[in-house]
């Protein structure tokens, strides 16, 4: 399974509630974000930057504005 497919699977799990949060490292961020912004439910994902460049994503029932 390639990396983008793994990201897609993790985003689906986050959306379905199988994951509470998803950590993406600094090195993974750009390819992951490219996939994330292409999703129709992009505004439901909320990322919080971490010290060191990683991001923790959660899924919100209501899209952000």
Buried (B, 14 or more C-beta within 10 A) or exposed (E): EEEEEEBBEBBEBBBEEEBEEBEBEEEBBEEBBEBBEEBEEEEBBBBEEEEEEBBBBBBEEEEEE
